[in-house]
């Protein structure tokens, strides 16, 4: 029996108001974290097993900054064996049951998308997805998952979507925020075409390696710079999607930004609208203001939620954003900056807005009953 998280309430009393809770960012991880003992290696195509065990991958460099705590996890989120997020029963006791959650969306942070050998990345994606089905989705009906793809090669990614895109357990495609090129580029468009066909949102999560320094001004010295500066990558992706005309080409595409916060989106929309009015001759394919595309096509998760020094500023931030139907609650379990369902949103928010954020927006986006 897992010990409930330190700030978890008794079972079934996650708030006095009994709001439904859908957690849009839960991290399930492999049980051992080494090439020879990873659980998902058992699901890897046989042609790639020897490669994985004897050579393993050549990953693009990421931030290389030491994490604040081991596995970036809460001290109370370690199961009896294996790393945090690796034990389904422990997760059920500590998160899903403790907070009486209706659904949880699994976002495995696999190395599939960051491999130099793209075919090997696709083999990892296939293994991770089959592992998720067998070890997670088939064992708890409350769980849904992101489909891992080798997104830097559109053909390989499309093949995996066509293999498992109809599986009811998968509700979105998994990208990292730092990619080799901005995600509005044409190299990714085949993926968006198939995503529309399968009605799968694009989920873009905190992390990734990219191709250069992780900030616009060079390499970071500390983890706090890496972690706190991640919204810059999300902003770059939003800008690319809008200005490169992706939504004119794919009008039904849906994008969820995960673990990037949301307080920056309002000012970004103001900036993009302003520059569109001055420079729209450069992007003739756009038919509407950037803010209109953003409000139609983007969803955002709350964690890590912005916390202004004056609670009144939070209400102003929500008003400026004007995306109450696009905000979705997330805990980021089992990581150290976990957001508790009964503490994430201020009571000043209207109850209907809190209901939307805590569950109903995710229910609509992911087609959850």
C-alpha positions as CSV (number, residue, x, y, z in Angstrom):
1,X,0.0,0.0,0.0
2,X,1.5,3.3,-1.1
3,X,1.8,6.2,1.3
4,X,-0.4,9.0,0.1
5,X,1.3,12.1,-1.1
6,X,2.1,14.5,1.8
7,X,-0.5,17.0,0.7
8,X,-3.2,14.5,-0.4
9,X,-6.5,14.4,1.5
10,X,-8.3,11.4,2.6
11,X,-9.8,9.3,-0.2
12,X,-12.8,10.9,-1.9
13,X,-12.5,14.3,-0.3
14,X,-10.2,16.0,-2.8
15,X,-12.2,19.2,-2.5
16,X,-15.1,20.2,-0.4
17,X,-17.0,20.8,-3.6
18,X,-16.4,17.3,-5.0
19,X,-15.2,18.6,-8.3
20,X,-14.3,15.9,-10.9
21,X,-10.6,15.6,-11.6
22,X,-8.9,14.5,-14.8
23,X,-5.1,14.6,-14.6
24,X,-3.5,15.5,-17.9
25,X,0.1,14.9,-17.1
26,X,1.1,11.7,-15.3
27,X,4.6,10.2,-16.0
28,X,4.8,6.5,-16.2
29,X,8.5,5.4,-16.5
30,X,10.3,2.2,-17.1
31,X,11.1,0.2,-14.0
32,X,14.9,0.1,-14.1
33,X,16.4,2.7,-16.3
34,X,19.3,0.8,-17.9
35,X,19.5,-0.7,-21.4
36,X,19.9,-4.3,-20.1
37,X,17.0,-4.3,-17.7
38,X,14.4,-1.8,-19.1
39,X,11.0,-3.4,-19.0
40,X,10.0,-2.1,-22.4
41,X,12.9,-3.8,-24.1
42,X,10.8,-6.9,-23.9
43,X,8.4,-5.2,-26.4
44,X,11.0,-4.0,-28.8
45,X,11.0,-5.5,-32.3
46,X,13.4,-8.5,-32.3
47,X,15.6,-6.9,-35.0
48,X,16.4,-4.0,-32.7
49,X,16.9,-5.8,-29.4
50,X,20.6,-6.6,-29.9
51,X,21.2,-3.1,-31.1
52,X,19.6,-1.7,-28.1
53,X,21.4,-4.0,-25.6
54,X,24.9,-3.8,-27.2
55,X,25.0,-0.3,-28.8
56,X,22.1,1.6,-27.4
57,X,21.3,5.0,-28.6
58,X,23.1,8.1,-29.6
59,X,21.0,10.9,-28.2
60,X,21.2,14.6,-29.0
61,X,22.6,16.5,-26.1
62,X,20.0,18.2,-23.9
63,X,20.5,20.6,-21.1
64,X,23.0,18.4,-19.2
65,X,22.1,20.4,-16.0
66,X,21.9,18.4,-12.8
67,X,18.4,17.9,-11.6
68,X,17.2,19.4,-8.3
69,X,16.4,15.9,-6.9
70,X,16.9,12.3,-8.1
71,X,14.6,11.5,-11.0
72,X,13.2,15.0,-10.6
73,X,10.7,13.4,-8.2
74,X,9.0,14.0,-4.9
75,X,10.7,12.4,-1.9
76,X,7.5,10.6,-1.1
77,X,6.9,9.3,-4.6
78,X,9.4,6.4,-4.5
79,X,7.8,3.0,-4.6
80,X,9.4,0.0,-2.7
81,X,11.4,-0.8,-5.8
82,X,12.2,1.0,-9.0
83,X,12.1,4.7,-9.8
84,X,9.1,7.0,-9.2
85,X,6.3,6.5,-11.7
86,X,7.3,2.9,-12.5
87,X,4.9,1.0,-10.2
88,X,1.2,1.0,-11.2
89,X,-0.2,-0.1,-7.9
90,X,1.8,2.6,-6.0
91,X,0.6,5.2,-8.5
92,X,-3.0,4.0,-8.1
93,X,-2.9,4.3,-4.3
94,X,-1.0,7.5,-4.1
95,X,-2.5,9.4,-7.0
96,X,-5.6,8.0,-8.7
97,X,-7.3,6.6,-5.7
98,X,-6.2,9.2,-3.2
99,X,-7.6,12.0,-5.3
100,X,-10.6,10.1,-6.6
101,X,-9.6,10.8,-10.2
102,X,-11.8,10.0,-13.1
103,X,-9.0,9.7,-15.6
104,X,-5.3,10.2,-15.9
105,X,-3.3,10.8,-19.1
106,X,0.1,9.0,-19.2
107,X,3.0,10.9,-20.8
108,X,6.1,8.7,-20.9
109,X,9.2,10.7,-21.4
110,X,10.9,8.1,-23.6
111,X,14.1,8.7,-25.6
112,X,12.4,7.9,-28.9
113,X,12.2,11.4,-30.3
114,X,15.7,12.4,-29.4
115,X,17.7,9.7,-31.3
116,X,20.2,10.5,-34.0
117,X,19.4,7.0,-35.5
118,X,15.8,7.7,-36.4
119,X,14.9,4.1,-37.2
120,X,16.1,3.1,-33.7
121,X,14.0,5.9,-32.3
122,X,11.0,4.4,-34.1
123,X,11.8,1.0,-32.6
124,X,11.8,2.5,-29.1
125,X,8.5,4.2,-29.8
126,X,6.9,0.9,-30.8
127,X,8.2,-0.8,-27.7
128,X,7.1,2.0,-25.4
129,X,3.6,2.0,-26.9
130,X,3.2,-1.8,-26.6
131,X,4.5,-1.6,-23.0
132,X,2.0,1.1,-22.2
133,X,-0.9,-1.1,-23.5
134,X,0.2,-4.2,-21.7
135,X,1.5,-2.8,-18.4
136,X,-0.8,0.2,-17.9
137,X,-3.8,0.7,-20.2
138,X,-5.1,-2.9,-19.9
139,X,-4.7,-2.8,-16.1
140,X,-6.6,0.3,-15.2
141,X,-9.6,1.6,-17.2
142,X,-9.0,5.1,-15.8
143,X,-5.8,5.5,-17.7
144,X,-5.2,6.9,-21.2
145,X,-1.9,7.5,-22.8
146,X,0.1,9.6,-25.3
147,X,1.3,7.7,-28.4
148,X,5.0,7.9,-28.6
149,X,6.4,8.6,-32.1
150,X,9.8,9.3,-33.7
151,X,8.5,12.7,-34.7
152,X,11.7,13.9,-36.5
153,X,11.0,11.5,-39.3
154,X,7.4,11.9,-40.6
155,X,7.2,8.6,-42.4
156,X,8.3,6.6,-39.4
157,X,5.9,8.6,-37.2
158,X,3.0,8.0,-39.6
159,X,3.7,4.3,-39.6
160,X,3.4,4.1,-35.9
161,X,0.2,6.2,-35.9
162,X,-1.3,3.9,-38.5
163,X,-0.3,0.9,-36.4
164,X,-2.0,2.1,-33.1
165,X,-3.9,5.3,-33.8
166,X,-7.2,3.5,-33.5
167,X,-6.4,2.0,-30.1
168,X,-8.9,3.6,-27.6
169,X,-6.3,4.0,-25.0
170,X,-4.2,6.5,-26.9
171,X,-5.6,10.0,-26.9
172,X,-2.8,12.2,-28.4
173,X,0.6,12.1,-30.1
174,X,3.7,12.8,-28.0
175,X,6.2,15.5,-29.0
176,X,8.8,17.3,-26.9
177,X,9.0,21.1,-26.8
178,X,12.5,21.4,-28.0
179,X,12.7,19.8,-31.5
180,X,15.2,19.8,-34.4
181,X,13.1,22.4,-36.3
182,X,10.2,24.6,-35.4
183,X,7.0,22.5,-35.5
184,X,5.3,24.6,-38.1
185,X,7.8,23.4,-40.7
186,X,6.7,21.3,-43.6
187,X,8.8,18.3,-42.6
188,X,6.1,17.6,-39.9
189,X,3.1,18.2,-42.0
190,X,2.5,14.5,-42.9
191,X,2.1,13.8,-39.2
192,X,-0.5,16.5,-38.8
193,X,-2.4,15.2,-41.8
194,X,-2.6,11.7,-40.2
195,X,-3.3,13.2,-36.8
196,X,-6.4,14.9,-38.2
197,X,-7.5,11.7,-39.9
198,X,-7.3,9.8,-36.5
199,X,-8.6,12.8,-34.6
200,X,-5.6,12.7,-32.3
201,X,-4.3,16.0,-30.8
202,X,-0.7,16.9,-30.8
203,X,0.6,16.8,-27.2
204,X,3.8,18.9,-26.8
205,X,5.5,18.3,-23.5
206,X,8.3,20.0,-21.5
207,X,11.7,18.8,-22.5
208,X,13.6,17.7,-25.6
209,X,17.1,18.4,-26.9
210,X,16.7,20.5,-30.0
211,X,19.7,21.2,-32.2
212,X,21.5,24.0,-30.4
213,X,21.7,25.8,-27.0
214,X,18.5,25.6,-25.0
215,X,18.1,29.3,-24.7
216,X,18.0,32.1,-27.3
217,X,21.1,33.5,-25.7
218,X,23.3,30.4,-25.3
219,X,23.8,27.6,-22.8
220,X,22.3,27.7,-19.3
221,X,24.5,27.4,-16.3
222,X,21.9,26.0,-13.9
223,X,19.0,23.7,-13.8
224,X,16.8,26.6,-12.6
225,X,17.5,28.3,-15.9
226,X,16.7,25.2,-17.9
227,X,13.5,24.6,-16.0
228,X,12.3,28.2,-15.7
229,X,13.1,29.0,-19.3
230,X,11.2,26.2,-20.9
231,X,8.2,28.4,-21.8
232,X,10.5,30.0,-24.4
233,X,10.5,26.8,-26.4
234,X,6.7,26.6,-26.2
235,X,6.4,30.2,-27.4
236,X,8.6,29.5,-30.3
237,X,6.5,26.5,-31.3
238,X,3.2,28.5,-31.0
239,X,4.7,31.2,-33.2
240,X,5.9,28.7,-35.8
241,X,2.5,26.9,-36.0
242,X,0.6,30.2,-36.5
243,X,2.9,32.1,-38.8
244,X,3.8,29.1,-41.0
245,X,0.1,28.7,-41.8
246,X,-0.4,25.2,-40.3
247,X,-4.0,25.9,-39.3
248,X,-5.0,27.1,-42.7
249,X,-3.7,23.8,-44.1
250,X,-5.0,21.6,-41.2
251,X,-8.1,23.4,-39.8
252,X,-9.0,20.5,-37.5
253,X,-5.6,20.1,-35.8
254,X,-5.6,20.4,-32.0
255,X,-2.5,21.0,-29.9
256,X,-2.1,20.6,-26.2
257,X,0.9,22.3,-24.5
258,X,1.9,20.3,-21.5
259,X,3.9,21.4,-18.5
260,X,4.8,24.8,-19.9
261,X,2.5,26.9,-17.8
262,X,0.1,29.3,-19.4
263,X,0.5,32.8,-18.0
264,X,2.7,33.8,-20.9
265,X,0.1,33.0,-23.6
266,X,-1.9,36.2,-23.3
267,X,1.0,38.6,-23.8
268,X,2.3,36.3,-26.6
269,X,-1.0,36.7,-28.4
270,X,-0.9,40.4,-28.1
271,X,2.7,40.5,-29.5
272,X,1.9,38.1,-32.4
273,X,-1.3,40.1,-33.3
274,X,0.7,43.4,-33.3
275,X,3.4,42.1,-35.6
276,X,1.0,40.4,-37.9
277,X,-0.8,43.8,-38.4
278,X,2.6,45.4,-39.3
279,X,4.1,42.5,-41.3
280,X,1.2,40.5,-42.7
281,X,2.5,40.8,-46.2
282,X,5.1,38.2,-45.3
283,X,2.5,35.6,-44.3
284,X,-0.3,36.0,-47.0
285,X,-1.7,32.5,-46.2
286,X,-3.0,33.7,-42.9
287,X,-6.7,34.8,-43.0
288,X,-7.2,35.7,-39.3
289,X,-5.3,37.3,-36.4
290,X,-2.8,34.9,-34.7
291,X,-4.8,35.1,-31.4
292,X,-7.8,33.7,-33.2
293,X,-5.9,30.7,-34.4
294,X,-4.4,30.2,-31.0
295,X,-7.8,30.3,-29.2
296,X,-9.2,27.8,-31.6
297,X,-6.4,25.3,-31.8
298,X,-4.4,25.3,-28.6
299,X,-5.1,23.8,-25.2
300,X,-2.8,24.3,-22.2
301,X,-2.2,22.4,-19.0
302,X,-2.0,24.3,-15.7
303,X,1.2,22.8,-14.2
304,X,3.5,24.5,-13.4
305,X,0.8,27.1,-12.6
306,X,1.8,30.7,-12.3
307,X,1.3,32.1,-8.8
308,X,1.3,36.0,-8.8
309,X,2.1,37.7,-5.4
310,X,-1.4,39.2,-5.4
311,X,-4.2,36.7,-5.9
312,X,-6.2,39.3,-7.8
313,X,-3.5,39.2,-10.5
314,X,-4.4,35.6,-11.1
315,X,-8.0,36.5,-12.0
316,X,-6.6,39.2,-14.3
317,X,-4.3,36.7,-16.0
318,X,-7.2,34.3,-16.7
319,X,-9.2,37.2,-18.1
320,X,-6.4,38.3,-20.4
321,X,-5.9,34.7,-21.6
322,X,-9.6,34.3,-22.4
323,X,-9.2,30.6,-22.9
324,X,-11.3,29.1,-20.1
325,X,-12.5,26.4,-22.4
326,X,-8.9,25.4,-23.2
327,X,-7.2,25.1,-19.8
328,X,-6.7,21.6,-18.4
329,X,-5.6,20.5,-15.0
330,X,-2.3,18.5,-14.5
331,X,-0.3,17.3,-11.5
332,X,3.0,16.3,-13.2
333,X,3.1,13.3,-10.9
334,X,5.6,12.1,-9.6
335,X,7.8,15.1,-10.1
336,X,9.0,17.4,-7.4
337,X,6.8,20.3,-8.5
338,X,3.6,18.3,-8.3
339,X,0.4,20.4,-8.2
340,X,-2.3,19.1,-5.8
341,X,-5.9,19.2,-7.1
342,X,-7.3,21.0,-4.1
343,X,-4.6,23.7,-4.1
344,X,-3.8,24.5,-7.7
345,X,-6.6,26.9,-8.4
346,X,-7.6,29.9,-6.3
347,X,-11.1,29.9,-4.8
348,X,-11.7,33.3,-6.3
349,X,-12.3,31.6,-9.7
350,X,-15.9,31.0,-10.6
351,X,-17.0,27.4,-9.8
352,X,-18.0,26.8,-13.5
353,X,-14.5,27.8,-14.6
354,X,-12.9,25.5,-12.0
355,X,-15.1,22.7,-13.2
356,X,-14.0,23.3,-16.8
357,X,-10.3,23.4,-15.9
358,X,-10.3,20.5,-13.5
359,X,-12.1,18.0,-15.8
360,X,-14.5,19.2,-18.5
361,X,-12.1,20.7,-21.0
362,X,-10.0,17.5,-21.0
363,X,-13.1,15.4,-21.2
364,X,-14.1,17.3,-24.4
365,X,-10.6,17.3,-26.0
366,X,-9.8,13.7,-25.4
367,X,-13.3,12.3,-25.9
368,X,-13.6,10.9,-22.4
369,X,-17.1,9.7,-21.2
